Amino acid sequence: MRHSIICDFIKKLYDGVNPVPLHEPVFYGREREYLLEAIDSTYVSTIGKYVTEFENSLRSYTGSAHAVVVTNGTSALHLALQCAGVTFNDLVITQSLTFVGTCNAIAKLGARPIFCDISQNSLSLSPSALLKLLSKTAYKKNGKCFDRKTSQQIKAVVPVHTFGHSGNIEQLANICNEWNLELIEDAAEAIGSQYNGKHVGTFGRFGIISFNGNKTITCGSGGAILCRDADDAENLRHVSSTGKVPHKYESFHNIEAFNYRMSNLNAAVGLAQMERIEHILDLKRQLASKYEEFFEGSEIVFHKEPINTKSNYWLNTIIFKNIDECKRFLELSNDSSITSRAAWRPMHKLPMYKSDIRGPLTITDQLAERIANLPSSANFNSDA
């Protein structure tokens, strides 16, 4: 299939939009109303009714027992890792094909990543690769897991629900239970995605979501941590609120902590977005169907939701036969005012993570430079 034909199809989908963005927000609901109400209330910082209402909406929608909203997805993962006990000199298994925030959150705690390969069908952490990695390089002692070579403790596993598609999270959870590892889901991109009818981010001890401006729903900037345990939720709120002990007039902080709480203004926008999430998800799945039909039968593979999952199709993704074809498409489309994007450069190829422990990354290396993300905004021309 000629690249110009793909570009023509995308321009038809977004008729009249120039340039075509990769993923822009859509505001169909009461965002302006709630935002003005929050401003008029004068509660514009981290206290206000919209913070509570947004958290309640997330709990109800995802089925999580608790939801704590924070400043962004990276801070959410940072907090989740810390509250799971990850600390200096620990190891955390994750995938190399991910946004850099995944590894930055690990490194910020003085821990280091171990890179494990992905599954071709989900682009998320591979259960079989994880099991092989642990069986070969790790051992269990006194209910803990350690790296054979360095004797460092392996504390957690962080799979990423890549581009909004669910990984095989039930198998990953079973492996984590077997090896005494905390499971923390990086579901930053995956609001609305499910595995076997259950919302992602709810299978592990913690799951994190991002509400950045380019996500399926947005607060402008924001994130959330999902968890099942009330003590964990309380701890997350305390650590994200500078460790301040409640008091009528004294300012006393009992731990080293962070100022990561979401503002009432951001939460007001987030709540309005949640009220329209099913409509937005429906539009995005319609768009994915159009892309899937367009690429059917061609040599370019449209990445579909894996079996037993339901995806939000955050970023529609195609996989080319070779690297050169992918680069030519990316060059042509962006020169044609169509914002397409290469996949993230794998973390093991970045200077700050190139020396970290890794297992075989066969699928990661085969696919990473052949992936292109296509425009995926919900405001497309449904008649195209």
C-alpha atoms as a printed R data frame, in Angstrom:
    type eleno elety resid chain resno       x       y      z
1   ATOM     1    CA   MET     A     1   0.000   0.000  0.000
2   ATOM     2    CA   ARG     A     2   1.433   3.377 -1.010
3   ATOM     3    CA   HIS     A     3   2.024   5.783  1.851
4   ATOM     4    CA   SER     A     4   0.260   8.596  0.022
5   ATOM     5    CA   ILE     A     5  -2.944   6.515  0.009
6   ATOM     6    CA   ILE     A     6  -2.755   6.187  3.795
7   ATOM     7    CA   CYS     A     7  -2.264   9.945  4.114
8   ATOM     8    CA   ASP     A     8  -5.257  10.611  1.854
9   ATOM     9    CA   PHE     A     9  -7.410   8.323  3.982
10  ATOM    10    CA   ILE     A    10  -6.389  10.074  7.210
11  ATOM    11    CA   LYS     A    11  -7.092  13.497  5.683
12  ATOM    12    CA   LYS     A    12 -10.542  12.240  4.713
13  ATOM    13    CA   LEU     A    13 -11.146  11.040  8.272
14  ATOM    14    CA   TYR     A    14 -10.239  14.487  9.603
15  ATOM    15    CA   ASP     A    15 -11.695  16.528  6.759
16  ATOM    16    CA   GLY     A    16 -10.960  20.243  7.236
17  ATOM    17    CA   VAL     A    17  -8.519  19.751 10.123
18  ATOM    18    CA   ASN     A    18  -5.048  21.072  9.326
19  ATOM    19    CA   PRO     A    19  -2.682  20.008 10.687
20  ATOM    20    CA   VAL     A    20  -4.178  16.708 11.816
21  ATOM    21    CA   PRO     A    21  -3.139  16.188 15.469
22  ATOM    22    CA   LEU     A    22  -2.111  12.855 16.927
23  ATOM    23    CA   HIS     A    23  -4.644  12.994 19.750
24  ATOM    24    CA   GLU     A    24  -6.426  16.141 20.827
25  ATOM    25    CA   PRO     A    25  -8.958  16.429 23.666
26  ATOM    26    CA   VAL     A    26 -12.697  16.633 23.080
27  ATOM    27    CA   PHE     A    27 -14.960  18.659 25.353
28  ATOM    28    CA   TYR     A    28 -18.564  17.630 24.817
29  ATOM    29    CA   GLY     A    29 -19.965  18.183 28.277
30  ATOM    30    CA   ARG     A    30 -19.968  20.410 31.366
31  ATOM    31    CA   GLU     A    31 -16.227  21.150 31.581
32  ATOM    32    CA   ARG     A    32 -16.684  24.924 31.350
33  ATOM    33    CA   GLU     A    33 -19.588  24.920 33.802
34  ATOM    34    CA   TYR     A    34 -17.739  22.900 36.441
35  ATOM    35    CA   LEU     A    35 -14.531  24.875 35.991
36  ATOM    36    CA   LEU     A    36 -16.277  28.203 36.480
37  ATOM    37    CA   GLU     A    37 -18.118  26.840 39.499
38  ATOM    38    CA   ALA     A    38 -14.803  25.741 41.024
39  ATOM    39    CA   ILE     A    39 -13.328  29.207 40.404
40  ATOM    40    CA   ASP     A    40 -16.359  30.931 41.919
41  ATOM    41    CA   SER     A    41 -16.109  28.694 44.986
42  ATOM    42    CA   THR     A    42 -12.512  29.951 45.545
43  ATOM    43    CA   TYR     A    43 -11.501  26.323 46.226
44  ATOM    44    CA   VAL     A    44  -9.023  26.116 43.380
45  ATOM    45    CA   SER     A    45  -6.219  24.153 45.038
46  ATOM    46    CA   THR     A    46  -6.232  20.601 46.419
47  ATOM    47    CA   ILE     A    47  -9.371  20.931 48.537
48  ATOM    48    CA   GLY     A    48 -12.779  21.090 46.907
49  ATOM    49    CA   LYS     A    49 -15.803  19.016 46.063
50  ATOM    50    CA   TYR     A    50 -14.636  18.135 42.560
51  ATOM    51    CA   VAL     A    51 -11.598  16.270 43.863
52  ATOM    52    CA   THR     A    52 -13.876  13.986 45.884
53  ATOM    53    CA   GLU     A    53 -16.464  13.660 43.118
54  ATOM    54    CA   PHE     A    54 -13.843  12.846 40.508
55  ATOM    55    CA   GLU     A    55 -12.350  10.139 42.724
56  ATOM    56    CA   ASN     A    56 -15.819   8.687 43.379
57  ATOM    57    CA   SER     A    57 -16.518   8.672 39.641
58  ATOM    58    CA   LEU     A    58 -13.287   6.798 38.955
59  ATOM    59    CA   ARG     A    59 -14.051   4.243 41.681
60  ATOM    60    CA   SER     A    60 -17.491   3.617 40.302
61  ATOM    61    CA   TYR     A    61 -16.350   3.371 36.694
62  ATOM    62    CA   THR     A    62 -13.316   1.143 37.199
63  ATOM    63    CA   GLY     A    63 -14.699  -0.996 40.011
64  ATOM    64    CA   SER     A    64 -11.714  -0.132 42.188
65  ATOM    65    CA   ALA     A    65 -12.279   0.088 45.934
66  ATOM    66    CA   HIS     A    66 -10.258   3.322 46.125
67  ATOM    67    CA   ALA     A    67  -8.983   6.028 43.766
68  ATOM    68    CA   VAL     A    68  -6.542   8.799 44.695
69  ATOM    69    CA   VAL     A    69  -6.082  11.600 42.162
70  ATOM    70    CA   VAL     A    70  -2.703  13.288 41.770
71  ATOM    71    CA   THR     A    71  -0.819  15.698 39.523
72  ATOM    72    CA   ASN     A    72   0.061  13.333 36.652
73  ATOM    73    CA   GLY     A    73   0.680   9.722 35.690
74  ATOM    74    CA   THR     A    74   4.386   9.747 36.514
75  ATOM    75    CA   SER     A    75   3.769  11.034 40.046
76  ATOM    76    CA   ALA     A    76   1.042   8.391 40.405
77  ATOM    77    CA   LEU     A    77   3.511   5.633 39.550
78  ATOM    78    CA   HIS     A    78   6.177   7.181 41.797
79  ATOM    79    CA   LEU     A    79   3.758   7.120 44.744
80  ATOM    80    CA   ALA     A    80   2.498   3.613 43.988
81  ATOM    81    CA   LEU     A    81   6.025   2.223 43.841
82  ATOM    82    CA   GLN     A    82   7.012   3.923 47.091
83  ATOM    83    CA   CYS     A    83   3.902   2.753 48.912
84  ATOM    84    CA   ALA     A    84   4.600  -0.779 47.646
85  ATOM    85    CA   GLY     A    85   7.939  -0.609 49.433
86  ATOM    86    CA   VAL     A    86  10.273   0.008 46.493
87  ATOM    87    CA   THR     A    87  13.368   1.800 47.734
88  ATOM    88    CA   PHE     A    88  17.094   2.382 47.134
89  ATOM    89    CA   ASN     A    89  18.959  -0.494 45.446
90  ATOM    90    CA   ASP     A    90  15.787  -2.504 44.743
91  ATOM    91    CA   LEU     A    91  14.969  -3.904 41.308
92  ATOM    92    CA   VAL     A    92  11.685  -3.562 39.424
93  ATOM    93    CA   ILE     A    93  10.829  -5.634 36.352
94  ATOM    94    CA   THR     A    94   9.180  -3.738 33.524
95  ATOM    95    CA   GLN     A    95   9.178  -3.582 29.738
96  ATOM    96    CA   SER     A    96  11.583  -1.599 27.595
97  ATOM    97    CA   LEU     A    97   8.877  -0.500 25.144
98  ATOM    98    CA   THR     A    98   7.254   2.196 27.256
99  ATOM    99    CA   PHE     A    99   7.142   5.922 27.895
100 ATOM   100    CA   VAL     A   100  10.195   7.093 29.809
101 ATOM   101    CA   GLY     A   101   8.052   8.065 32.826
102 ATOM   102    CA   THR     A   102   7.723   4.374 33.744
103 ATOM   103    CA   CYS     A   103  11.465   4.005 34.299
104 ATOM   104    CA   ASN     A   104  11.949   7.519 35.660
105 ATOM   105    CA   ALA     A   105   9.517   6.759 38.484
106 ATOM   106    CA   ILE     A   106  11.523   3.636 39.352
107 ATOM   107    CA   ALA     A   107  14.856   5.464 39.224
108 ATOM   108    CA   LYS     A   108  13.546   8.382 41.301
109 ATOM   109    CA   LEU     A   109  13.324   5.992 44.265
110 ATOM   110    CA   GLY     A   110  16.926   4.850 43.833
111 ATOM   111    CA   ALA     A   111  15.763   1.540 42.349
112 ATOM   112    CA   ARG     A   112  16.658   0.211 38.904
113 ATOM   113    CA   PRO     A   113  14.628  -1.480 36.169
114 ATOM   114    CA   ILE     A   114  15.069  -4.987 34.825
115 ATOM   115    CA   PHE     A   115  13.837  -5.115 31.235
116 ATOM   116    CA   CYS     A   116  11.669  -8.012 30.084
117 ATOM   117    CA   ASP     A   117  10.310  -8.690 26.594
118 ATOM   118    CA   ILE     A   118   6.795  -7.958 25.342
119 ATOM   119    CA   SER     A   119   4.119 -10.109 23.713
120 ATOM   120    CA   GLN     A   120   3.578  -9.522 20.015
121 ATOM   121    CA   ASN     A   121  -0.201  -9.705 20.345
122 ATOM   122    CA   SER     A   122  -0.500  -7.061 23.094
123 ATOM   123    CA   LEU     A   123   2.808  -5.118 23.023
124 ATOM   124    CA   SER     A   124   2.644  -5.461 26.810
125 ATOM   125    CA   LEU     A   125   4.869  -7.461 29.155
126 ATOM   126    CA   SER     A   126   5.014 -11.107 28.097
127 ATOM   127    CA   PRO     A   127   4.022 -13.623 30.800
128 ATOM   128    CA   SER     A   128   6.181 -16.329 29.218
129 ATOM   129    CA   ALA     A   129   9.179 -13.998 28.986
130 ATOM   130    CA   LEU     A   130   8.647 -12.929 32.607
131 ATOM   131    CA   LEU     A   131   8.505 -16.510 33.830
132 ATOM   132    CA   LYS     A   132  11.655 -17.442 31.879
133 ATOM   133    CA   LEU     A   133  13.479 -14.379 33.200
134 ATOM   134    CA   LEU     A   134  12.594 -15.141 36.811
135 ATOM   135    CA   SER     A   135  13.348 -18.855 36.501
136 ATOM   136    CA   LYS     A   136  16.782 -18.130 35.048
137 ATOM   137    CA   THR     A   137  17.933 -15.080 37.035
138 ATOM   138    CA   ALA     A   138  15.986 -14.964 40.329
139 ATOM   139    CA   TYR     A   139  15.492 -16.973 43.503
140 ATOM   140    CA   LYS     A   140  13.077 -16.863 46.444
141 ATOM   141    CA   LYS     A   141  14.146 -16.668 50.067
142 ATOM   142    CA   ASN     A   142  12.072 -15.952 53.186
143 ATOM   143    CA   GLY     A   143   9.101 -14.834 51.133
144 ATOM   144    CA   LYS     A   144  11.133 -12.434 49.007
145 ATOM   145    CA   CYS     A   145  12.567 -12.476 45.498
146 ATOM   146    CA   PHE     A   146  16.221 -11.749 44.683
147 ATOM   147    CA   ASP     A   147  18.436 -11.401 41.636
148 ATOM   148    CA   ARG     A   148  20.933 -14.279 41.518
149 ATOM   149    CA   LYS     A   149  23.856 -12.234 40.224
150 ATOM   150    CA   THR     A   150  23.606  -9.093 42.385
151 ATOM   151    CA   SER     A   151  21.572 -10.365 45.397
152 ATOM   152    CA   GLN     A   152  19.407  -7.226 45.084
153 ATOM   153    CA   GLN     A   153  15.766  -7.684 45.993
154 ATOM   154    CA   ILE     A   154  13.303  -7.653 43.131
155 ATOM   155    CA   LYS     A   155  10.306  -5.870 44.621
156 ATOM   156    CA   ALA     A   156   7.737  -5.381 41.891
157 ATOM   157    CA   VAL     A   157   6.612  -5.946 38.313
158 ATOM   158    CA   VAL     A   158   5.251  -3.024 36.280
159 ATOM   159    CA   PRO     A   159   3.531  -4.090 33.037
160 ATOM   160    CA   VAL     A   160   2.346  -1.330 30.706
161 ATOM   161    CA   HIS     A   161  -1.010  -1.519 28.921
162 ATOM   162    CA   THR     A   162   0.598  -0.267 25.730
163 ATOM   163    CA   PHE     A   163  -1.277   2.253 23.562
164 ATOM   164    CA   GLY     A   164  -4.393   1.427 25.594
165 ATOM   165    CA   HIS     A   165  -4.442  -2.327 24.882
166 ATOM   166    CA   SER     A   166  -4.628  -4.629 27.872
167 ATOM   167    CA   GLY     A   167  -1.760  -6.977 28.525
168 ATOM   168    CA   ASN     A   168  -2.331 -10.561 29.664
169 ATOM   169    CA   ILE     A   169  -2.742  -9.268 33.176
170 ATOM   170    CA   GLU     A   170  -4.268 -12.350 34.831
171 ATOM   171    CA   GLN     A   171  -1.247 -14.509 33.933
172 ATOM   172    CA   LEU     A   172   1.103 -11.744 35.047
173 ATOM   173    CA   ALA     A   173  -0.750 -11.504 38.373
174 ATOM   174    CA   ASN     A   174  -0.418 -15.254 38.909
175 ATOM   175    CA   ILE     A   175   3.332 -15.126 38.244
176 ATOM   176    CA   CYS     A   176   3.744 -12.214 40.652
177 ATOM   177    CA   ASN     A   177   1.894 -14.152 43.361
178 ATOM   178    CA   GLU     A   178   4.099 -17.181 42.771
179 ATOM   179    CA   TRP     A   179   7.303 -15.132 43.025
180 ATOM   180    CA   ASN     A   180   6.252 -12.834 45.899
181 ATOM   181    CA   LEU     A   181   6.318  -9.698 43.752
182 ATOM   182    CA   GLU     A   182   4.091  -6.646 43.931
183 ATOM   183    CA   LEU     A   183   2.080  -6.059 40.748
184 ATOM   184    CA   ILE     A   184   1.706  -2.388 39.825
185 ATOM   185    CA   GLU     A   185  -0.111  -1.772 36.541
186 ATOM   186    CA   ASP     A   186   0.966   1.141 34.390
187 ATOM   187    CA   ALA     A   187  -2.454   1.762 32.865
188 ATOM   188    CA   ALA     A   188  -1.601   5.389 32.108
189 ATOM   189    CA   GLU     A   189  -2.988   5.043 28.573
190 ATOM   190    CA   ALA     A   190  -5.796   2.611 29.277
191 ATOM   191    CA   ILE     A   191  -8.807   4.280 30.922
192 ATOM   192    CA   GLY     A   192 -11.814   2.294 29.712
193 ATOM   193    CA   SER     A   193  -9.859  -0.809 28.682
194 ATOM   194    CA   GLN     A   194 -10.765  -4.218 30.087
195 ATOM   195    CA   TYR     A   195  -9.407  -7.731 30.468
196 ATOM   196    CA   ASN     A   196 -12.111 -10.435 30.723
197 ATOM   197    CA   GLY     A   197 -14.664  -7.734 31.561
198 ATOM   198    CA   LYS     A   198 -12.609  -6.233 34.404
199 ATOM   199    CA   HIS     A   199 -11.076  -2.781 34.146
200 ATOM   200    CA   VAL     A   200  -7.296  -2.740 33.828
201 ATOM   201    CA   GLY     A   201  -5.436  -1.212 36.750
202 ATOM   202    CA   THR     A   202  -7.473  -3.269 39.226
203 ATOM   203    CA   PHE     A   203  -5.594  -6.595 39.035
204 ATOM   204    CA   GLY     A   204  -2.551  -5.603 41.067
205 ATOM   205    CA   ARG     A   205  -1.993  -3.893 44.385
206 ATOM   206    CA   PHE     A   206  -1.909  -0.573 42.528
207 ATOM   207    CA   GLY     A   207  -2.857   0.638 39.076
208 ATOM   208    CA   ILE     A   208  -2.153   4.077 37.682
209 ATOM   209    CA   ILE     A   209  -3.959   6.169 35.068
210 ATOM   210    CA   SER     A   210  -2.942   9.378 33.287
211 ATOM   211    CA   PHE     A   211  -5.212  12.281 32.355
212 ATOM   212    CA   ASN     A   212  -2.638  14.228 30.348
213 ATOM   213    CA   GLY     A   213  -3.926  16.422 27.513
214 ATOM   214    CA   ASN     A   214  -3.264  13.692 24.937
215 ATOM   215    CA   LYS     A   215  -5.119  10.899 26.756
216 ATOM   216    CA   THR     A   216  -8.591   9.483 26.069
217 ATOM   217    CA   ILE     A   217 -10.044  11.769 28.748
218 ATOM   218    CA   THR     A   218  -8.093  14.640 30.235
219 ATOM   219    CA   CYS     A   219  -7.781  17.078 33.110
220 ATOM   220    CA   GLY     A   220  -5.106  19.030 31.252
221 ATOM   221    CA   SER     A   221  -2.686  17.432 33.685
222 ATOM   222    CA   GLY     A   222  -3.563  14.703 36.131
223 ATOM   223    CA   GLY     A   223  -3.284  11.111 37.207
224 ATOM   224    CA   ALA     A   224  -4.878   8.592 39.535
225 ATOM   225    CA   ILE     A   225  -3.859   5.597 41.605
226 ATOM   226    CA   LEU     A   226  -6.324   2.729 41.945
227 ATOM   227    CA   CYS     A   227  -6.017   0.334 44.878
228 ATOM   228    CA   ARG     A   228  -8.087  -2.181 46.811
229 ATOM   229    CA   ASP     A   229  -6.805  -1.626 50.365
230 ATOM   230    CA   ALA     A   230  -8.066   1.207 52.600
231 ATOM   231    CA   ASP     A   231  -4.731   1.516 54.410
232 ATOM   232    CA   ASP     A   232  -2.918   1.860 51.101
233 ATOM   233    CA   ALA     A   233  -5.338   4.595 50.019
234 ATOM   234    CA   GLU     A   234  -4.846   6.460 53.286
235 ATOM   235    CA   ASN     A   235  -1.083   6.180 52.944
236 ATOM   236    CA   LEU     A   236  -1.214   7.450 49.353
237 ATOM   237    CA   ARG     A   237  -3.246  10.482 50.393
238 ATOM   238    CA   HIS     A   238  -0.852  11.257 53.241
239 ATOM   239    CA   VAL     A   239   2.318  10.890 51.166
240 ATOM   240    CA   SER     A   240   0.851  12.884 48.264
241 ATOM   241    CA   SER     A   241  -0.152  15.722 50.646
242 ATOM   242    CA   THR     A   242   3.346  16.568 51.988
243 ATOM   243    CA   GLY     A   243   2.869  14.251 54.981
244 ATOM   244    CA   LYS     A   244   0.893  16.923 56.799
245 ATOM   245    CA   VAL     A   245  -0.854  15.812 59.988
246 ATOM   246    CA   PRO     A   246  -4.379  17.300 60.224
247 ATOM   247    CA   HIS     A   247  -4.712  20.019 62.869
248 ATOM   248    CA   LYS     A   248  -6.861  23.115 63.351
249 ATOM   249    CA   TYR     A   249  -3.966  25.555 63.219
250 ATOM   250    CA   GLU     A   250  -0.577  23.840 63.530
251 ATOM   251    CA   SER     A   251   1.528  22.857 60.531
252 ATOM   252    CA   PHE     A   252   3.247  19.574 61.347
253 ATOM   253    CA   HIS     A   253   4.609  16.989 58.886
254 ATOM   254    CA   ASN     A   254   5.633  13.544 60.140
255 ATOM   255    CA   ILE     A   255   7.332  12.031 57.061
256 ATOM   256    CA   GLU     A   256   9.276  13.035 53.970
257 ATOM   257    CA   ALA     A   257   6.580  13.337 51.343
258 ATOM   258    CA   PHE     A   258   5.451  15.056 48.149
259 ATOM   259    CA   ASN     A   259   3.059  17.738 46.989
260 ATOM   260    CA   TYR     A   260   1.323  15.577 44.389
261 ATOM   261    CA   ARG     A   261  -2.388  16.174 45.036
262 ATOM   262    CA   MET     A   262  -4.626  17.171 42.148
263 ATOM   263    CA   SER     A   263  -6.233  20.613 42.178
264 ATOM   264    CA   ASN     A   264  -9.971  21.176 42.321
265 ATOM   265    CA   LEU     A   265  -9.738  22.917 38.936
266 ATOM   266    CA   ASN     A   266  -8.225  19.888 37.227
267 ATOM   267    CA   ALA     A   267 -10.698  17.588 38.966
268 ATOM   268    CA   ALA     A   268 -13.632  19.702 37.752
269 ATOM   269    CA   VAL     A   269 -12.573  19.121 34.144
270 ATOM   270    CA   GLY     A   270 -11.908  15.435 34.854
271 ATOM   271    CA   LEU     A   271 -15.367  14.888 36.316
272 ATOM   272    CA   ALA     A   272 -17.045  16.432 33.270
273 ATOM   273    CA   GLN     A   273 -14.937  14.202 31.023
274 ATOM   274    CA   MET     A   274 -15.940  11.121 33.013
275 ATOM   275    CA   GLU     A   275 -19.598  11.960 32.450
276 ATOM   276    CA   ARG     A   276 -18.981  11.558 28.697
277 ATOM   277    CA   ILE     A   277 -16.439   8.764 28.706
278 ATOM   278    CA   GLU     A   278 -18.665   6.097 27.177
279 ATOM   279    CA   HIS     A   279 -19.486   8.395 24.256
280 ATOM   280    CA   ILE     A   280 -15.793   9.173 23.725
281 ATOM   281    CA   LEU     A   281 -14.844   5.492 23.910
282 ATOM   282    CA   ASP     A   282 -17.571   4.582 21.444
283 ATOM   283    CA   LEU     A   283 -16.241   7.136 18.966
284 ATOM   284    CA   LYS     A   284 -12.686   5.891 19.383
285 ATOM   285    CA   ARG     A   285 -13.714   2.300 18.761
286 ATOM   286    CA   GLN     A   286 -15.601   3.434 15.644
287 ATOM   287    CA   LEU     A   287 -12.426   5.110 14.441
288 ATOM   288    CA   ALA     A   288 -10.381   1.968 15.126
289 ATOM   289    CA   SER     A   289 -12.869  -0.056 13.066
290 ATOM   290    CA   LYS     A   290 -12.369   2.313 10.140
291 ATOM   291    CA   TYR     A   291  -8.602   1.925 10.342
292 ATOM   292    CA   GLU     A   292  -8.878  -1.855 10.698
293 ATOM   293    CA   GLU     A   293 -11.095  -2.109  7.620
294 ATOM   294    CA   PHE     A   294  -8.784   0.192  5.639
295 ATOM   295    CA   PHE     A   295  -5.647  -1.870  6.324
296 ATOM   296    CA   GLU     A   296  -7.331  -5.272  6.014
297 ATOM   297    CA   GLY     A   297  -5.577  -7.402  3.420
298 ATOM   298    CA   SER     A   298  -2.573  -5.110  3.121
299 ATOM   299    CA   GLU     A   299   1.024  -5.836  4.082
300 ATOM   300    CA   ILE     A   300   0.701  -3.301  6.914
301 ATOM   301    CA   VAL     A   301  -0.626  -4.810 10.151
302 ATOM   302    CA   PHE     A   302  -3.231  -2.863 12.114
303 ATOM   303    CA   HIS     A   303  -2.719  -3.667 15.804
304 ATOM   304    CA   LYS     A   304  -6.048  -4.977 17.122
305 ATOM   305    CA   GLU     A   305  -7.201  -5.542 20.682
306 ATOM   306    CA   PRO     A   306  -5.998  -8.920 21.984
307 ATOM   307    CA   ILE     A   307  -8.409 -11.783 22.582
308 ATOM   308    CA   ASN     A   308 -10.436 -11.541 25.854
309 ATOM   309    CA   THR     A   309  -9.912  -7.779 26.036
310 ATOM   310    CA   LYS     A   310 -11.731  -4.588 25.192
311 ATOM   311    CA   SER     A   311  -9.465  -1.696 24.257
312 ATOM   312    CA   ASN     A   312  -9.950   2.047 24.376
313 ATOM   313    CA   TYR     A   313  -7.736   2.250 21.261
314 ATOM   314    CA   TRP     A   314  -5.949   5.250 22.727
315 ATOM   315    CA   LEU     A   315  -3.458   5.418 19.857
316 ATOM   316    CA   ASN     A   316  -4.265   3.466 16.714
317 ATOM   317    CA   THR     A   317  -1.132   1.581 15.766
318 ATOM   318    CA   ILE     A   318   0.208   0.034 12.576
319 ATOM   319    CA   ILE     A   319   3.236  -2.209 12.127
320 ATOM   320    CA   PHE     A   320   5.253  -2.097  8.895
321 ATOM   321    CA   LYS     A   321   7.207  -4.945  7.309
322 ATOM   322    CA   ASN     A   322  10.506  -3.174  7.792
323 ATOM   323    CA   ILE     A   323  12.087  -0.126  9.423
324 ATOM   324    CA   ASP     A   324  12.688   1.808  6.206
325 ATOM   325    CA   GLU     A   325   9.023   1.624  5.191
326 ATOM   326    CA   CYS     A   326   7.981   2.881  8.610
327 ATOM   327    CA   LYS     A   327  10.410   5.796  8.501
328 ATOM   328    CA   ARG     A   328   9.282   6.783  5.006
329 ATOM   329    CA   PHE     A   329   5.653   6.855  6.136
330 ATOM   330    CA   LEU     A   330   6.483   8.909  9.227
331 ATOM   331    CA   GLU     A   331   8.412  11.409  7.128
332 ATOM   332    CA   LEU     A   332   5.728  11.718  4.446
333 ATOM   333    CA   SER     A   333   2.778  11.967  6.820
334 ATOM   334    CA   ASN     A   334   4.375  14.620  9.021
335 ATOM   335    CA   ASP     A   335   5.508  16.575  5.957
336 ATOM   336    CA   SER     A   336   1.854  16.393  4.847
337 ATOM   337    CA   SER     A   337   0.595  18.010  8.099
338 ATOM   338    CA   ILE     A   338  -0.512  14.669  9.542
339 ATOM   339    CA   THR     A   339   0.890  14.040 13.017
340 ATOM   340    CA   SER     A   340   1.992  10.429 13.139
341 ATOM   341    CA   ARG     A   341   4.508   9.203 15.684
342 ATOM   342    CA   ALA     A   342   7.113   6.510 16.037
343 ATOM   343    CA   ALA     A   343   6.902   4.255 19.068
344 ATOM   344    CA   TRP     A   344   9.000   5.309 22.019
345 ATOM   345    CA   ARG     A   345  12.651   4.452 21.664
346 ATOM   346    CA   PRO     A   346  13.080   1.368 23.874
347 ATOM   347    CA   MET     A   347  14.384   2.218 27.317
348 ATOM   348    CA   HIS     A   348  17.414  -0.077 27.021
349 ATOM   349    CA   LYS     A   349  18.577   2.127 24.138
350 ATOM   350    CA   LEU     A   350  18.482   5.347 26.166
351 ATOM   351    CA   PRO     A   351  21.744   6.512 27.764
352 ATOM   352    CA   MET     A   352  20.470   6.441 31.371
353 ATOM   353    CA   TYR     A   353  19.065   2.891 31.142
354 ATOM   354    CA   LYS     A   354  21.361   1.148 28.643
355 ATOM   355    CA   SER     A   355  23.405  -0.564 31.374
356 ATOM   356    CA   ASP     A   356  20.494  -1.964 33.366
357 ATOM   357    CA   ILE     A   357  19.766  -5.678 33.659
358 ATOM   358    CA   ARG     A   358  17.730  -7.147 30.846
359 ATOM   359    CA   GLY     A   359  16.570 -10.473 29.548
360 ATOM   360    CA   PRO     A   360  16.265 -11.290 25.837
361 ATOM   361    CA   LEU     A   361  14.298  -8.498 24.132
362 ATOM   362    CA   THR     A   362  13.671 -10.237 20.823
363 ATOM   363    CA   ILE     A   363  10.126  -9.029 20.179
364 ATOM   364    CA   THR     A   364  10.891  -5.538 21.470
365 ATOM   365    CA   ASP     A   365  13.841  -5.162 19.099
366 ATOM   366    CA   GLN     A   366  11.936  -6.668 16.170
367 ATOM   367    CA   LEU     A   367   8.911  -4.392 16.484
368 ATOM   368    CA   ALA     A   368   9.910  -1.094 18.082
369 ATOM   369    CA   GLU     A   369  11.193   0.659 14.957
370 ATOM   370    CA   ARG     A   370   8.426  -0.719 12.733
371 ATOM   371    CA   ILE     A   371   5.570   0.804 14.756
372 ATOM   372    CA   ALA     A   372   3.725   3.985 13.826
373 ATOM   373    CA   ASN     A   373   0.920   5.636 15.796
374 ATOM   374    CA   LEU     A   374  -1.820   7.228 13.700
375 ATOM   375    CA   PRO     A   375  -4.090  10.218 14.448
376 ATOM   376    CA   SER     A   376  -6.604   8.962 17.005
377 ATOM   377    CA   SER     A   377  -8.704  11.937 18.122
378 ATOM   378    CA   ALA     A   378 -12.369  11.194 18.717
379 ATOM   379    CA   ASN     A   379 -13.510  14.199 16.655
380 ATOM   380    CA   PHE     A   380 -13.132  12.476 13.265
381 ATOM   381    CA   ASN     A   381 -15.601  12.509 10.376
382 ATOM   382    CA   SER     A   382 -17.785   9.493 11.105
383 ATOM   383    CA   ASP     A   383 -19.145   9.553  7.532
384 ATOM   384    CA   ALA     A   384 -15.685   9.134  5.987
